Amino acid sequence: MSKSPTDVPGLFSSGESRIDVAAWQTLIMSNRLSLQCGLKRVVYCKCNHNKQHEFLLLHFHHWDYSESAVAAVVIERIPKQDPRNNSSSRLIHTSNLISPSASETAAEDIVHTSRQGSSFPQYLADTYAPFTKLCTLDFSPLACPSAAQVSILLSVVNQHAPYYDLYENQCYWFSFTVWETLKQLFPNCIETHSALVDQRSHYRGFAIRKADSVEVVCRDYDARWRDIENEEELKRKADEANKQQVVAERVRFEAERVRVQAEREAERVRVQAEREAERVRAEAEHIRMQTEITELRATLAALSESTR
């Protein structure tokens, strides 16, 4: 199809967006079609310049267009910027390792989406280039997470560590944790490494410490998703009950309509029968009267004949 789909806000839409994971989750979960948009591929990326920022590039299938429509989404962690700082987007992305003295710095876990066929490749080049693709995860269409599930996972990761910490919860931790959690939760995927994969979570050749959060994030995600599935099941049952009530009401209405129609038909037949009986009675009465008149005339004629 030549026209790009625009029916899934936050994934397939007519414009671009750059919002935090909580807002993205709300946007994605507001549209049930997001349950049918599957994650096709994840690419683990590392900037080659300055602070060697790491981010993930996600590709989602459209629910109906199959291979012909793929949404590209960047997810990343950066330290929350001072609103008084008018630094450019480029500066934000080149300052993702901050001083340990900046304690309790809130993290911004960002989702950047773009409509298909737009200037997204140019955005990647302007914001992150040069960058290296370290490894990829490819998911089967029959065993892939949906956009809804990914949105919940990102929110769980953010809520697990809402603050940016240089030594434990930086951009390296965010990308690594999302990556490894996806592998554990959806194991039917294929991981492919480039020759530079060992650069992951390294800064200028030195390994950067990260919090070990994969197991707890998996556990928290499972609990959150079960809650959502339970809510969906309750909603489904409520919808089914409403549908059954509507059907029962329609059956009751139809039965009442048939009953009223039957009563009207019975009344019509009764009235028609009464009219027919009245007609027969009147006809019989007319015949009787005609017979009496004939007999009376015959009697009068006989009397008249006898008096002659």
Secondary structure, DSSP 8 states (H G I E B T S, - for coil): --S----BTTTB-SS-EEEEHHHHHHHHHT-GGGGG-BEEEEEEEEE-STT--EEEEEEEEETTTEEEEEEEEEEEEEE---TT----HHHHHT--S--TTSTTEEEEEEEEE--TTSSHHHHHHHHT-SEEEEEEEEE-TTS--BHHHHHHHHHHHHHH--EEBTTTBSHHHHHHHHHHHHHHHS-SEEEEE-TTGGGTTEETTEE------HHHHHHHHHHHHHHHHHHHHHHHHHHHHHHHHHHHHHHHHHHHHHHHHHHHHHHHHHHHHHHHHHHHHHHHHHHHHHHHHHHHHHHHHHHHHHT-
